[in-house]
């Protein structure tokens, strides 16, 4: 079922009519016939009004509907009601519901709920509105231009000629696993893999020593699902596509891993004759009770059948304590107790290990060589696990299961005098944590092979660029892991899978090369100056005010694309999406003054590093490095600017002069980012979110700032 409707404050309007906002945000990204149908007018009217807004030269690019639909949904979530949104997208309610739930839980990023929106219909403009629109169009024409590189053109036409190649003999041992840079995160295997796993990309991964690629799997769509058979319609076609991916990767010495979070819940209303299997309930969904033999048999049978059919699947990676409702104790880290009467006394570690053991038995009985990695994300005190639970969970895992630990998870540190406990991934705070080292130790004690999950290229600290120029911090993390005997890595979540210099650095580390050697080999005569600039950027980045709230709720993800309001909004910031103006929700645990001062230190050093990089001899490598450094700086600066603006506007009259300075600086940054977006299609993109923004959002932000 679609997220419930709630009353929310509407975003400030930048155009005389709301239907103009619909056209401005969607023209060129959605076909004209769908926009016309949404607004209740003809196609000629849409084209005429788009031209009146300054968009006459914009051409329709169907890639946005095919591969950027999350961006379209995000841009219209606060604008259109459900019927009009589905008309614009050309989706049924079932398709929209699937995307919201299965595209890396998009509904969470949108805020769990849908704002109520009045129906928007086209109506002719008044003379006054026409004049106002002419003024807007003049600004739009000032900023809009045909991009040097089109959106979605992520890879160089000539191939990755500048990539750092490694000696394959030095890379034979160990696992280096990434998520494909543009691999889909929803119904992945109903998409032609040639569109996201090209031979050039796989060749580049091979050249950098990458030997594993992981993708999302949903068991009910890959094997027969007895509890609601309609969910498994088309599973044979999906399996056929997986086999194509396996064979394609095999040519380059790369294995495919499927990421599973099972057994997944069902809408409570769909249990029907299986009501006796209903376990824990959350919102409108219920888990399949894992205490029931029938649930465990389903998981075993579906996995075994899939594995036998696929034959050469390289591996499975599981997660058993996550955002999704799976076994009856999978959501204790949300501070809640299971509602399943059968499982209320079962410890979470028991089910977490049992799920993995059932899958391991299916692997063994399938006769395949598939690896199984149990990702211990959330097996921690913060999420309801004690050290005794961690030990019991690992002790009860089948010995053939590899143990994958998030290196930085539960890392303790101080920033600005504030004590912080790290959740999730970080580059600014290299691991491993003491708790992760304990996990490695216990796993080895019971005979398990161990793996570290890190982010080598980028992280949620700044996910708008394919890689962050913080090589020294990445190398420090790798050295720290080597010191505890861990040299097998999962190198990226959905973000960070671009074949960037950072991955070449991992390969160099694997080959025993020093940081100076790597700089020398990759940047040649520019090595010294590049290292000096990057070192300064790293000095700044360690000041990033890390905590789970700033990481996910602060403005730096959409960055300059966040619209600012004149009056207080009272809307709550959402994960890697809308920041609004509730700065209180993204500061925690930092006081405002400390949060702002940490960002000032970060930006000062990062900016100085950029100036040093500008003195390097221009080459394709140094030009790209500078672009990434500048784009990341703009996003980090946007966090600082919006935090200050949101704080100061609580008393506009007392802070008007400072607010004007902030607005002016925000406009200058937005203008610069538009130029970078037109120059490099990778800016603003991440696989699980598609484009966080496009040029149209940034131009709308300039209109927004001018209005302020």
C-alpha positions in Angstrom: 0.0 0.0 0.0 1.2 3.5 -0.8 2.4 5.7 2.0 -0.4 7.5 3.9 -1.4 11.1 3.0 -0.6 13.8 5.6 -1.0 17.5 5.7 2.3 19.3 5.1 3.3 22.9 4.5 3.7 23.4 0.8 7.0 24.5 -0.6 7.4 28.2 -1.5 6.3 28.9 -5.1 8.8 30.3 -7.6 6.4 30.7 -10.4 3.0 32.5 -10.8 1.1 29.2 -11.2 1.7 25.8 -9.8 1.1 24.2 -13.2 4.2 26.1 -14.3 6.2 24.4 -11.6 5.0 21.0 -13.0 6.2 22.0 -16.5 9.5 23.5 -15.3 10.4 20.5 -13.3 9.4 17.9 -15.8 9.7 19.3 -19.4 12.4 17.3 -21.2 12.5 14.7 -18.5 9.0 13.3 -19.0 7.3 13.0 -22.4 5.1 15.9 -23.4 2.0 13.7 -23.7 2.2 12.6 -20.1 2.7 16.2 -18.8 -0.3 17.3 -20.9 -2.5 14.5 -19.6 -1.4 15.3 -16.0 -2.4 19.0 -16.4 -5.5 18.4 -18.5 -4.3 20.3 -21.5 -3.0 19.4 -25.0 0.6 18.8 -25.9 0.9 22.1 -27.9 0.0 24.0 -24.8 2.7 22.3 -22.8 5.3 23.1 -25.5 4.1 26.8 -25.7 4.2 27.3 -22.0 7.6 25.6 -21.7 9.0 28.0 -24.2 7.4 30.9 -22.3 9.4 29.7 -19.3 12.6 29.8 -21.3 12.8 26.1 -22.1 12.2 26.3 -25.9 15.5 24.6 -26.7 15.1 21.8 -24.2 14.9 18.3 -25.9 13.2 15.3 -24.4 15.6 12.7 -23.1 13.8 9.4 -22.4 16.7 8.2 -20.2 15.2 10.2 -17.4 12.1 8.1 -17.4 14.1 4.9 -17.9 16.9 5.4 -15.4 16.1 8.6 -13.5 12.6 8.0 -12.4 13.5 8.3 -8.7 14.6 11.9 -9.5 11.2 12.6 -11.1 9.4 11.1 -8.2 11.4 13.2 -5.7 10.8 16.4 -7.7 7.0 15.9 -7.7 6.4 14.3 -4.3 5.4 17.7 -2.7 3.7 18.9 -5.9 1.3 16.3 -7.3 -1.3 14.1 -5.7 -1.1 10.4 -6.2 -3.4 10.2 -9.3 -1.5 12.9 -11.1 1.9 11.6 -10.0 1.0 8.2 -11.4 -0.3 9.8 -14.6 3.0 11.7 -15.0 5.0 8.6 -14.5 2.7 6.3 -16.5 2.7 3.9 -13.5 0.0 1.8 -11.9 -0.4 2.0 -8.1 1.2 -1.4 -7.8 4.3 -0.3 -9.8 4.7 2.9 -7.8 4.3 0.9 -4.5 7.0 -1.6 -5.6 9.5 1.2 -6.5 8.8 3.0 -3.2 9.5 -0.1 -1.2 12.1 -2.0 -3.1 14.3 0.8 -4.6 16.5 0.9 -1.6 13.5 1.9 0.6 12.8 5.1 -1.3 9.6 5.7 0.8 11.9 6.2 3.8 13.9 8.8 2.0 10.7 10.6 1.0 9.7 10.8 4.7 7.5 7.6 5.1 4.4 9.6 4.0 3.0 11.5 1.1 2.0 15.2 1.5 -1.6 16.0 0.6 -1.5 17.9 -2.7 -4.5 19.6 -4.4 -5.1 18.7 -8.0 -3.2 21.0 -10.4 -4.8 21.9 -13.7 -3.7 24.2 -16.5 -5.4 27.6 -16.8 -4.4 30.5 -19.1 -2.1 33.1 -17.6 -3.3 36.6 -16.8 -1.4 39.6 -18.3 0.3 40.2 -14.9 1.4 36.5 -14.8 2.7 36.7 -18.3 4.9 39.7 -17.4 6.2 37.9 -14.3 6.9 34.8 -16.4 8.9 36.9 -18.9 11.2 38.0 -16.1 11.6 34.4 -15.0 12.4 33.2 -18.5 15.1 35.8 -18.9 16.9 34.3 -15.8 16.3 30.8 -17.0 17.9 31.6 -20.4 20.9 33.1 -18.6 21.7 29.8 -16.9 20.4 27.0 -19.1 22.5 25.7 -21.9 23.1 22.4 -23.7 25.5 20.4 -21.6 29.0 19.5 -22.7 28.3 16.0 -21.5 24.7 14.7 -21.5 23.2 13.3 -18.3 23.8 9.5 -18.0 26.9 9.6 -20.2 29.0 8.4 -17.3 31.8 6.7 -19.1 34.3 8.0 -21.5 33.6 7.2 -25.2 37.3 6.1 -25.6 37.2 3.7 -22.6 39.0 4.1 -19.4 42.4 4.9 -21.0 43.7 6.7 -18.0 42.9 4.0 -15.5 45.6 2.7 -13.2 46.2 -0.9 -14.3 47.5 -3.5 -11.7 49.6 -6.6 -12.0 47.0 -9.5 -12.0 49.5 -11.8 -10.3 49.5 -9.5 -7.3 45.7 -9.5 -7.1 44.9 -13.2 -7.2 44.2 -13.6 -3.5 41.3 -12.0 -1.6 38.0 -10.4 -2.4 37.5 -6.9 -3.7 33.8 -6.4 -4.1 31.9 -3.3 -5.4 28.4 -2.4 -6.4 28.3 -1.6 -10.1 28.4 2.2 -10.5 25.0 2.4 -12.3 23.6 -1.0 -11.5 19.8 -0.7 -10.7 18.7 -1.2 -7.1 15.1 -2.3 -7.6 13.8 -4.9 -10.0 17.4 -5.2 -11.3 17.1 -8.2 -13.5 14.2 -7.0 -15.5 16.6 -4.4 -16.9 19.0 -5.3 -19.8 22.4 -5.6 -18.1 24.1 -4.2 -21.2 22.8 -0.8 -20.1 24.6 -0.9 -16.8 27.5 -3.4 -17.1 29.3 -2.6 -20.3 32.4 -4.4 -21.4 34.4 -1.2 -20.9 33.3 -0.9 -17.3 34.0 -4.5 -16.5 37.4 -4.2 -18.2 38.2 -1.2 -16.0 37.2 -3.1 -12.9 39.4 -6.0 -13.9 42.3 -3.6 -14.5 41.9 -2.3 -11.0 41.9 -5.7 -9.4 38.1 -5.8 -8.7 36.9 -9.4 -8.7 33.4 -9.2 -7.4 30.3 -7.2 -8.2 27.2 -7.3 -6.0 23.6 -6.5 -6.8 20.3 -6.5 -5.0 18.2 -9.7 -5.0 14.6 -10.2 -3.9 13.9 -13.9 -3.4 10.2 -13.7 -4.1 11.0 -12.4 -7.6 13.7 -14.9 -8.3 12.0 -18.2 -7.2 8.5 -19.4 -6.9 6.8 -17.6 -4.0 4.0 -19.8 -2.5 2.5 -17.3 -0.1 1.6 -14.8 -2.9 2.5 -16.4 -6.3 1.9 -13.1 -8.2 5.1 -11.7 -6.7 7.2 -14.3 -8.5 5.7 -13.8 -11.9 8.6 -13.5 -14.4 11.2 -15.1 -12.2 12.4 -17.3 -15.1 13.2 -14.2 -17.1 15.0 -12.6 -14.2 17.1 -15.8 -13.8 18.0 -15.7 -17.4 19.3 -12.2 -17.1 21.3 -13.1 -14.0 22.9 -15.9 -16.0 23.8 -13.3 -18.7 25.4 -11.1 -16.0 27.3 -14.1 -14.6 28.7 -15.0 -18.0 29.6 -11.4 -18.8 31.5 -10.9 -15.6 33.2 -14.3 -15.9 35.1 -13.0 -19.0 36.8 -10.5 -16.8 37.5 -12.7 -13.8 34.7 -11.1 -11.8 32.1 -13.0 -9.8 28.5 -11.9 -9.2 27.2 -11.7 -5.6 23.5 -11.3 -4.8 22.6 -9.3 -1.7 19.6 -10.8 0.1 17.5 -9.5 3.1 15.2 -12.5 3.7 12.6 -13.8 4.3 10.8 -10.6 3.4 7.6 -9.5 5.0 4.2 -9.4 3.3 1.3 -6.8 3.6 -0.7 -8.1 6.5 -3.9 -8.2 4.4 -2.2 -10.7 2.0 -1.7 -13.6 4.4 -5.1 -15.1 3.7 -4.9 -18.9 4.3 -1.3 -18.4 5.7 -2.5 -16.3 8.6 -1.0 -18.8 11.0 2.5 -17.8 9.6 2.0 -14.2 10.5 4.8 -13.1 12.9 5.9 -9.6 13.9 3.9 -6.7 12.5 5.1 -3.2 11.7 2.9 -0.6 10.1 0.9 -2.5 7.5 3.3 -5.4 7.0 3.9 -8.7 8.9 6.9 -11.0 8.8 6.7 -14.7 8.0 7.3 -16.1 11.5 10.7 -17.7 11.4 9.9 -20.1 14.3 7.6 -21.9 11.9 9.2 -24.8 10.0 7.2 -23.8 6.9 9.0 -20.4 6.7 12.4 -22.0 7.0 11.5 -24.6 4.4 10.4 -21.9 2.0 13.7 -20.1 2.4 15.7 -23.3 1.9 13.7 -24.5 -1.1 13.6 -21.1 -2.9 17.4 -20.6 -2.4 18.4 -24.1 -3.4 16.2 -23.9 -6.6 17.7 -20.6 -7.5 21.3 -21.7 -6.9 20.9 -25.0 -8.9 19.5 -23.0 -11.8 22.1 -20.3 -11.8 25.0 -22.8 -11.3 28.0 -20.4 -11.2 26.8 -17.6 -9.0 29.9 -16.3 -7.2 28.3 -15.5 -3.8 25.5 -14.4 -1.6 25.7 -11.6 0.9 23.1 -11.4 3.6 21.9 -8.8 6.0 19.7 -9.9 8.9 19.2 -6.8 11.1 18.2 -4.0 8.8 15.5 -1.4 7.7 13.4 -4.2 6.3 11.1 -6.4 8.3 12.3 -10.0 7.9 12.5 -12.5 10.8 10.5 -11.7 13.9 13.4 -10.0 15.7 14.9 -8.1 12.8 13.7 -4.7 13.9 14.8 -4.6 17.6 17.4 -2.0 16.6 14.5 0.4 16.0 13.8 0.4 19.8 10.8 -1.8 19.5 9.8 -5.3 20.7 8.4 -8.0 18.4 4.7 -8.4 18.3 5.0 -12.0 17.5 3.7 -14.1 20.5 5.7 -17.1 19.4 9.0 -15.4 19.0 9.0 -12.8 21.8 11.5 -14.7 23.9 13.8 -15.7 21.0 17.0 -13.7 21.0 17.7 -11.8 17.8 21.1 -13.4 17.4 19.5 -16.8 17.1 17.3 -15.9 14.1 20.1 -13.8 12.6 22.4 -16.8 12.5 19.7 -19.2 11.7 18.7 -17.4 8.5 22.3 -17.6 7.3 22.5 -21.3 8.2 19.4 -22.2 6.2 20.9 -20.4 3.2 24.3 -22.1 3.7 22.5 -25.5 3.8 20.8 -24.6 0.5 24.2 -23.7 -1.0 25.7 -26.9 0.2 22.9 -29.1 -1.1 22.8 -27.2 -4.4 26.3 -28.6 -5.2 27.5 -25.2 -6.2 30.7 -23.3 -5.1 28.7 -20.2 -4.1 30.2 -18.2 -1.2 28.1 -16.9 1.6 29.0 -13.7 3.5 27.0 -12.8 6.6 27.0 -9.0 6.9 27.0 -8.3 10.7 25.7 -4.7 10.2 23.7 -3.9 13.3 25.0 -6.8 15.4 26.0 -4.1 17.9 25.1 -2.6 21.3 23.5 0.5 19.6 21.2 -1.8 17.8 20.2 -4.1 20.7 23.1 -6.6 20.6 25.4 -7.2 23.6 28.9 -8.6 23.2 27.5 -11.9 24.4 24.9 -11.7 21.6 27.6 -11.0 19.1 29.6 -14.0 20.3 26.5 -16.3 20.4 25.5 -15.2 16.9 28.9 -15.9 15.4 29.4 -19.1 17.3 26.1 -20.5 15.9 27.0 -19.6 12.3 27.9 -22.5 10.0 31.7 -22.5 9.8 31.7 -22.2 6.0 30.0 -18.8 6.2 32.3 -15.8 5.8 31.9 -13.0 8.4 31.7 -9.4 7.0 32.0 -6.6 9.5 31.5 -2.9 8.8 34.9 -1.6 9.7 34.0 1.7 11.3 30.8 0.6 13.0 30.7 1.5 16.7 33.9 3.6 16.4 34.2 6.0 19.3 35.7 9.5 18.8 35.6 13.2 19.8 34.7 16.0 17.4 34.8 19.5 18.7 34.8 18.1 22.2 31.7 16.1 21.6 31.7 12.3 22.2 30.3 10.4 19.2 29.6 6.8 18.5 29.8 6.0 14.8 27.0 4.2 13.0 27.3 3.2 9.3 30.1 4.1 7.0 32.7 6.9 7.1 35.8 7.9 5.3 36.6 10.9 7.6 36.9 8.5 10.5 39.0 5.5 9.4 38.3 2.2 11.2 38.4 -0.5 12.3 36.6 0.1 15.6 37.3 -1.9 18.7 34.0 -3.6 18.4 34.6 -4.6 14.8 38.1 -5.9 15.8 36.2 -8.0 18.5 33.9 -9.3 15.7 37.0 -10.3 13.6 38.6 -12.0 16.6 35.5 -14.0 17.5 34.9 -15.0 13.9 38.5 -16.3 13.6 38.1 -18.1 16.9 35.3 -20.2 15.4 37.0 -20.7 12.1 35.3 -18.2 9.9 37.0 -16.2 7.2 36.7 -12.4 7.8 36.0 -9.5 5.5 35.8 -5.8 6.0 33.1 -3.5 4.6 34.6 0.0 3.9 33.9 2.9 1.5 36.9 3.4 -0.6 35.6 6.0 -3.1 32.9 8.1 -1.4 30.4 7.8 1.4 27.2 9.4 2.7 29.4 12.1 4.0 29.4 13.4 0.4 27.8 11.1 -2.1 27.2 13.5 -5.0 30.6 12.8 -6.7 31.9 9.3 -7.8 35.0 9.7 -5.6 36.3 12.0 -2.9 40.0 13.2 -3.2 40.9 12.0 0.2 43.3 9.2 -0.7 45.5 9.5 2.4 42.5 8.7 4.6 41.6 5.7 2.5 45.2 4.4 2.7 45.2 4.9 6.5 42.1 2.8 6.7 43.6 0.0 4.6 46.8 0.1 6.7 44.7 -0.1 9.9 42.9 -3.2 8.5 46.2 -4.8 7.4 47.5 -4.3 10.9 44.8 -6.6 12.2 45.2 -9.1 9.4 42.2 -8.2 7.2 42.8 -7.8 3.5 39.5 -8.9 1.9 37.1 -6.0 1.3 33.6 -5.0 0.3 34.6 -1.6 -1.1 31.3 0.0 -1.6 27.6 0.1 -0.8 25.4 1.3 -3.7 27.6 4.4 -3.7 31.3 4.3 -4.5 31.4 1.8 -7.3 33.0 4.0 -10.0 36.4 2.8 -11.3 38.0 5.8 -9.6 41.7 6.3 -8.6 40.7 5.2 -5.1 40.1 1.6 -6.3 43.6 1.7 -7.9 44.9 2.8 -4.6 43.4 -0.3 -3.0 45.1 -2.5 -5.6 48.4 -0.7 -5.0 48.0 -1.4 -1.2 47.3 -5.0 -2.0 50.6 -5.1 -4.0 52.5 -3.7 -1.0 53.1 -0.2 -2.5 53.5 2.9 -0.4 51.3 5.9 -0.7 54.1 7.9 -2.3 54.7 5.1 -4.8 51.0 5.2 -5.7 51.0 9.0 -6.2 54.1 8.8 -8.3 52.8 6.1 -10.6 49.3 7.6 -11.0 50.0 11.4 -11.1 53.5 11.3 -12.5 55.2 14.7 -12.6 52.2 16.2 -10.7 52.5 13.6 -7.8 54.1 16.0 -5.3 51.7 18.9 -5.8 48.7 16.6 -5.9 49.7 14.9 -2.7 50.2 18.2 -1.0 46.7 19.4 -2.1 45.0 16.1 -1.1 46.7 16.1 2.2 45.3 19.5 3.0 41.8 18.3 1.9 42.2 15.3 4.2 43.2 17.6 7.1 39.9 19.5 6.5 37.7 16.4 6.1 38.6 14.9 9.4 36.6 17.8 10.9 33.4 16.6 9.3 30.8 16.6 12.2 30.0 13.0 11.9 26.9 11.4 13.5 24.0 9.5 12.1 21.6 12.6 12.0 24.0 14.9 10.2 25.0 12.0 7.9 21.5 11.4 6.6 19.4 14.4 7.4 21.6 17.4 6.8 21.4 19.4 3.5 24.7 18.3 1.9 23.2 15.4 -0.1 20.9 17.5 -2.3 23.2 20.4 -1.5 22.4 23.6 -3.4 19.3 22.0 -4.9 17.5 22.2 -1.5 14.9 25.0 -1.7 14.9 27.6 1.1 11.8 29.0 2.6 11.2 32.6 3.9 9.0 31.4 6.8 9.6 28.4 9.0 8.4 25.2 7.4 8.0 22.8 10.3 8.6 19.8 8.0 10.9 17.2 9.2 14.2 16.5 7.3 14.3 13.1 5.5 17.1 10.7 4.8 19.4 11.8 2.0 16.6 13.8 0.6 14.7 16.9 1.8 16.5 19.0 4.4 13.8 21.7 4.8 14.8 24.1 7.7 14.7 22.0 10.8 18.4 22.3 11.5 17.8 20.9 15.0 17.2 17.5 13.5 20.6 17.3 11.7 22.9 18.8 14.3 22.5 16.1 17.0 24.6 15.5 19.0 26.5 18.7 18.2 25.5 22.2 19.5 24.9 24.6 16.7 28.1 26.6 17.3 30.3 23.5 17.3 28.6 22.1 14.2 29.2 25.3 12.3 32.7 25.8 13.5 33.7 22.2 12.5 32.4 22.9 9.0 34.3 26.2 8.9 37.5 24.3 9.6 36.7 21.7 7.0 35.9 24.2 4.3 39.0 26.3 5.1 41.4 23.4 4.6 39.5 21.9 1.8 39.4 25.2 0.0 43.2 25.6 0.5 43.7 22.1 -0.9 41.7 23.1 -4.0 44.0 26.2 -4.5 47.0 23.9 -4.3 45.5 21.5 -6.9 45.0 24.4 -9.2 48.8 24.9 -9.4 49.3 21.3 -10.9 50.1 21.0 -14.6 46.7 20.5 -16.4 46.2 16.9 -17.4 43.0 14.8 -17.8 43.7 13.3 -14.3 44.4 16.5 -12.5 41.5 18.3 -14.2 39.1 15.5 -13.1 40.5 15.5 -9.6 40.0 19.3 -9.3 36.4 19.0 -10.6 35.6 16.3 -8.0 37.2 18.4 -5.2 35.2 21.5 -6.2 31.9 19.7 -6.6 32.3 18.0 -3.2 33.3 21.4 -1.6 30.1 23.0 -2.9 28.0 20.3 -1.3 29.7 20.5 2.0 29.5 24.3 1.9 25.8 24.0 1.2 25.4 22.1 4.5 27.2 24.9 6.3 25.2 27.7 4.5 21.8 26.1 5.0 22.4 25.3 8.6 23.3 29.0 9.3 20.4 30.2 7.2 17.9 28.0 9.0 19.3 29.1 12.4 19.4 32.8 11.6 16.0 33.1 10.0 14.4 32.2 13.3 15.0 36.0 13.9 15.1 37.5 10.4 15.0 41.1 11.4 18.0 40.8 13.8 20.1 38.8 11.3 19.1 40.3 8.0 22.6 41.5 7.0 24.2 38.1 7.7 21.3 36.3 5.9 21.8 38.4 2.8 25.5 37.4 2.8 24.6 33.8 3.1 22.0 34.0 0.3 24.5 35.7 -2.0 27.2 33.0 -1.3 24.6 30.3 -1.8 23.7 31.7 -5.2 27.4 31.9 -6.3 27.9 28.3 -5.3 24.7 27.2 -7.1 25.8 29.0 -10.3 29.2 27.2 -10.1 27.6 23.8 -9.6 25.4 24.3 -12.7 28.6 24.6 -14.7 30.1 21.4 -13.2 26.8 19.5 -13.9 27.0 20.6 -17.6 30.7 19.5 -17.7 30.5 16.1 -16.0 27.5 13.7 -16.0 28.6 12.0 -12.8 28.1 15.0 -10.6 24.9 14.5 -8.5 24.4 10.9 -9.4 24.2 7.8 -7.0 22.9 4.4 -8.0 20.3 4.0 -5.3 19.0 7.6 -5.6 19.6 8.3 -9.3 20.3 12.0 -9.8 19.9 13.9 -6.5 19.1 16.9 -8.8 19.5 18.2 -12.3 20.2 21.5 -13.9 16.5 22.5 -13.6 16.5 22.1 -9.9 19.6 24.3 -9.6 18.1 27.0 -11.8 14.9 26.9 -9.7 17.1 27.3 -6.6 18.5 30.5 -8.1 15.0 31.8 -8.7 14.3 30.8 -5.1 17.3 32.7 -3.8 16.5 35.8 -5.9 13.0 35.8 -4.4 14.5 35.6 -0.9 
